[in-house]
Amino acid sequence: MPDRKKLIEVALPLEAINKEFSREKSIRHGHPSTLHLWWARRPLASCRAVLFASLVDDPSARPDEFPTEELQEQERQRLLELIEKLVK
């Protein structure tokens, strides 16, 4: 069985992830992460995006469901929009 490409290998909405990462990192009060200052804090926005994108197959890895480049790109955009919602 050939290896399937994952979404993280092809595309990732870095601007949306960076925006949420910065917002989450700048929270100073009212957030559980402020109870203790960790030396290597990993904001959840980037963790959620990376985990999701590493688990989901890229549409190009499923040519039976998405036979044309246009259909693959549409599905890829749908998945990237889902990641943008997921990081918020």
N, C-alpha and C positions, 0 to 999 in steps of 0.2 A: 504494500500500500504506500503510495507516494506521500511525502510530507505535505500537509496543507499549510498554506500561508495564513498567519494570523493577522488580524486587523492592525495590530501595533507595528507590524513589519512594513505595512503599506502606507498607512495614514493615521494621523492623530491630530485633533484640534488643539494645537499647542497654545494659541492665543487665548482661548476660553479657559484652558487649564491654568495658564499662568495668571490670568486675571483673578480667578477664584483662589488660587494659591496665595497670591499677594493679599487678598482681602482676608482670608482665613488666618494668615500669619500675623496680620496687623491687629487682630482682636486683642484688646488688653484687659477687659473685665467682662464678667458674666458668662464666660465660656469655661467648661471643665479643664481645658488645657492650661488655664492660667493658675491652677492650684499649685503646680510645681513647674519650675523652669527646666525643661529637658535640654540637654546639650545637643541632641540630634533629633529635633522635632521633625516629624513627617506629617505635614498637613493631609487631611483625609481626602481633599479634592483630587490631588494628584494620585494618591493611592487607589481611589475608586476608578479613575480613568485608566490607569495602567493595568489594573487587574482585569477590568472588563475587556479592554482591547487585547489583552494577551490570551483571554479565554475564547473569544469569538473569532470564527473563521472569517477571512476576507471573502467577499463575494466572488473574487476571481478563483478561489479554491473550490467553488461549487459551480462548475460550468453547466451541470444538468439543470440547476434552478435558474441561473442567470447566464444564458447562452451568448448574449451580445455584450459588447463593451458598454453600451448605453445603459442596459439594465444593471450591469455590475456597478457602474458609477452612481446610478440612482440609489441602489441599495447601500452603497458605501456612504453616500451623503446622509441617508436615513440613519445609519448607525452612528455617524459622527454627530448628528444632531441629538441623538439619544445620549451620547457621551456628554455633550454640552449640558443637557438637562441633569444628567447624573452627578456632575461635579458641583452643582449648586446646592 
